[in-house]
Amino acid sequence: MPSAKLLSIATAVPPNTVSQSDAKSAAKAMFRGRAALFDRLAGVFDNALIDRRSTVAPIDWYREPHGWQERTELYVAATEALFEEAAVRAIADAGLTPDKIDGVVFVSTTGISTPSIDARVAPRLGLRPDIRRVPMFGLGCAGGVTGLATAARLAAAEPGTNWLFVTVETCSISIRLDSDDPAAIVATALFGDGAASAVLSTEGKGIATVRGAGEKLWPDTLGIMGWRVEDPGLAVIFDRAIPPFVEGELELAIDTILADLDLTRADIDRYCCHPGGTKVVDAIEKSLQLPVGTLDLERDVLRAQGNMSAPTVLFVLKALIARGLPPRVMMTAFGPGFTCAGLVLEA
């Protein structure tokens, strides 16, 4: 069976930009009823190494309480717009027109929409009525790698077909003013919104070939990362154990995924990682015995956009391609489960 090629990659961000200093000031005001809690955690804004983030709403929107209906309405409208922007760029950069797309994989975990966003956008995007749709939910930050891997498998299974992959996350909508959970404040220091898209096929001139992909799921780790579905909205689950868990477990997980692809870490020229936070990036370098500072593009993306969940690793990949893709790259990301997703690209 032929391998899928990555034909293009594109990104998009919403129009509102919030500096980290403004986010800290706004958060202090928003959590004014929990001053002691905020003061105890305020340092996360300074230590996150984030300069700014893009959000789907102006900063004043976050100062007010919002229920499920308002949050969902904003999610649908913003996600449709970001989906369309990223998809149009990826399709054009692949040298295709929308009617040449045979299937679409859509990944999002920060909101709910039925019909799914891909169905809402398909007609005005110009996708064919017989387009095959694979909406995926619940993958969290791992969704960028897992979704790309899924689109690659589908493209390889039907040689000659063109598959569009889109992931959009609106993490900022989950900001909660009613929570006493420290994770609620951490989220305001880390989360940004964004989208990424790619086109994959066995045909055409590709940027890289997808060698293969794999995942590692750890049992009894459901409480490390995810969302709680509550009134008036999603509540983030961030366990302080994430960085040490990554540092202790990533090496074996990567070795296992690579072994299934008949590869070892010696075969990898560069890792392309989801920068969930500065401590997570540090933990990845330590676990894989990488020199400090190796994951420079990851830190650059984090600094410029914050943690956008699933799309973030694709922002890193786009930057890596712009700089010059090494011969063999392994993408990695962590998500709820607790899961490590990996994918190998060969330039």
N, C-alpha and C positions, 0 to 999 in steps of 0.2 A: 504494500500500500504506500503510495507517495506521501511525503510529508507536506504539511501545510507551511506556507510562507507568510510572513508578516509583510503585507504590502504597504501599509501606512499606519501612522499613529497621529492622533490629534488631541488637543486638550482645550478646555474652556473653563472660564470662571465667571461668576456673577458680577454685576457692575459695582457693588458696594465694597469698598476697602476700609478696613479698620486697623489702625496701628495698634501695636501691643500696649502702648502706654494709654491710649484711649480705651482699649478693652479693659485694662486694669481699673481705670477710674470709673468706668461704667459699672463694672462688676461690683466694685466697692459700694456704689450707690444702690445697686440692685439688691445686694445682700445686706442692706443696712440693718435689717432685723436680726441678723446673725453676725454681728460685728466681730465677736470673739472667734467664731469659726473662720471668717474671712481673714482676719489678721494672722491666724495661725497658718493659713495656706497661701497667703498673698505672694510669698516668695516664688511660687510656681510660675507666676507671670514673668518674673525676672530671669528665672533659671531655665525657661523652656527654649531659649535661643530662637525665639520667633520674633520677627520684626513687624509683620503685618499678616492679615488674612482677608480673604474675600468672602462675603456673606450674601445670602439671597434676599436679605431685608436690610434697610437702614438701621443704624444702631438704636434709634429710638424705639423701633418695634420690639426689641428685646427687653426694654425697660418695663413693659406692661405684661400682665398675665394673659395667657392664651390657652384655650381648650383644644380638644382633639379636632374639632371641625375647622377652626381657624388654622391650626398647624397643618392639617391635611390639605386645605385649599392652597396654602402657600407652597407646600411640597409639590403638589401636582403642577401648578403654574410654573414654578421655578424649574422643576425637573424637565418638563416638556421643553422649555426654552433652551436649557443647557444640553439636553439630548440632541435637539435639532442642530444647534451650533456645532457641537463636536462631531456629529455624524456627517454633516455636510462637508466639513473640512476633510475628514478621513476618506470619504468616498471620492472626493475630487483629487486628493493627493494620491490615491491609488490608481488614478487615471480611468475611473469608472463613472457611470451615471447611476442614480438610484434604482432605475429599473433593472440594472444588472446584478443587484443584490438578491441572493436566493434565500438567505436566512439571517436572523438577527438574534443575538444573545444579549439580554439586558440584565444588569446586576444593580440592585439598590436595596439598602436595608434601613434607610433613615425615614421611610414613610410608606404609606399603603395606598395603592390605587388599583381598583378593579373597574373597568379593564386596565391592564397594565400600561405603563407609559409608552411602551413601544407600539401598542395598538392605537393609542391616541395620536401619536405623532406620524405613524406610517403614511396615511393618505396625503397629508400636506408635504411630507418629505419626498413623495413620489415613489415610495416602495410599491411593488406589485401587490395586487390583491391575494396572490397565492404565496406570499412571503411566509416562511416558516419562523415561528416565534418561540423563543426559549427564555421567558422571564425567570430570574433566579433571586431568591430572597433569603436573608439570614446569614450571609457569608461575612458580613462586616468588613473589616480591613483586609481580609484574605481574598475578597471578591475580585480585586483587580487581576490577581494571578489565576485564580480558579476560573473566572469567567473567560479570560484569554485562552486558557488551556481547553475549556469546553468548546469554544468557537474553533480552535485549531483541530480538535478531534473531529468535529462535525464536517469541517472543510476537507480533512483528509479522508473521511469515510465516503465522501461523494466527490471524487476528483473532478475538478473543473467548476465546482460551485463557488460562489463568493459569499463569505459570511462577514457580517458586520457585528462587531462587539462594542457595546456602549455601557459604561458605568457612570452613574450620577449619584452623588451623596450630598445631602443637605444637613450636615451634622449640627449646624448652628440652630436649627429649628428645635432641637431637643433641649436647649437651655431652659432650665427650670428654676424659678424663683421661690418655689414652695418647699424645696427639699433641704433637709438637714444632712444629707449625705455629702461627705467631703468630695466625692467624685463629681458632684454637680459643679463645684467651684473649679476643679481641675479641668473639666470640660470647657469652661469658659476661657481658660488659658490656652487650650490646645486646638480646639476645633475650628476648621474652615470648611468652605463648601467648594465643590468643583466637579468637573466631568472629564472623562477621557474616552476616546474611541479608537478603534483599529479595524482594518479590513484584512481578512485572511483568505487565502486560496492556494490551491496547488499550482495554479497557473500565474503567469505574469512575472515581472521582475521584482523580486522581494528584497526587503531590507535585510531579512534574516530568515532562516529556516527554524521551525520549532522541532527540536530534537525529541522532546518528550516532557512529561510533567508527572508530578506525584504529590501526595499529601501525607501528613502524619497527624493523627488524632490521638490526643492523650485522654485516657479515661479519668473520670472523677475530677474534671477541671472546668465544669460548667460555670462556676462562680468567678472565674478569672476575668472574663471579658464578655460583654454582650449588652443587651437592653432588657430592662423590665418594662412590661406593658402596663402602664398605670394611668389613672386620671391625674392630671389633665394631659399627659403625653408620655413619650418614651423617657425612661430614666436610665442613664448610662451606668454600666458596671465596669469599673476600673479597679482592679486589685493591685495593691502595692507590690505584689509578688511578681508582676509581669517582667520587669527587667531581670531580676535574679533567675526567674524561671527560664527566660530566653538564654541567659548566659550559661545555665547548667544543662539545658536540653537541646539547644539548636544544633550543636555539632553532630550528635548522633542522628538526629532527624535528617539533616542534610546528607550525611554519609549514606543513610538508608535509601533516600530518594535517588541519589546519584547511582548507587549500586544497581538499582532496578533498571537504570538506563545504561549500564555497563560503563560507568564513569566513576572517577574519584575526584576529590577536591583539587588534586594536582592538574586535572584537566580543565579547570575553570579559570579563566583569565580575569574575570571581574564579576563580583556579585552586584545585583541591582535590587536593593531592599526597600521595603516599605518603612519610611521613617516615622514610626508612631509617636516618637518623642525622643528628645536628646539622650535620655538614659537608655532607651531601647537601642538606639544606634550604637551607643558605647558598648552595650551588652553583646550586640551582634559581632562587633570587632573583636571583643575579648573571646567569645566562644569559638570563633573561626580562626583565631590567632592571626588576625589582620593587623598590620601596623596602624597605630592611632592616626586617624585622619584619612584612612583609605576611602571611607564612604563620604567623600566630600560633596558629591552631588546630592546625596540624601540630605545632608545638612543644609545645603543651599535651598532645596525645595521646601524643607521644613521652615527655614527662616523666612521664605517669601510667601508661603501659602498655609503654613500650619499643617495639622493632621486633617486631611480631607477624607479619611477612611479609604475605601477601595480605589479611587482614582489615583491616589498619591504615588504609588509605585510606578504608574504609567507616566506621570510627570518626570520621575527620575529616569525612566527608560528613554523618554523623548530627549532629555538633556544629554544622556549618554550617547544616543545616536548622533546628536548634533556635534558632540565632541569627537566622535569617531568610535563606532562600535567595535570592541575587541572581538577576536575570533570566536570565543565561546563565553557566554554570559549566563549566569543563573539568577533568575528572579525569585525573590522570596517575600512572603508576607505572612503575618499572623492574624488569626481571627477567632471569633467565638467558637467554642467547641471543647477545649482549646486546640486550635489547628495551626499547623504550618503548611503552607502551600508553596510548591516549588515548580519552576518551569525553566527549561534550558533552551537558549537561542544560540544558533550558530550563524555567524555573519557570512 
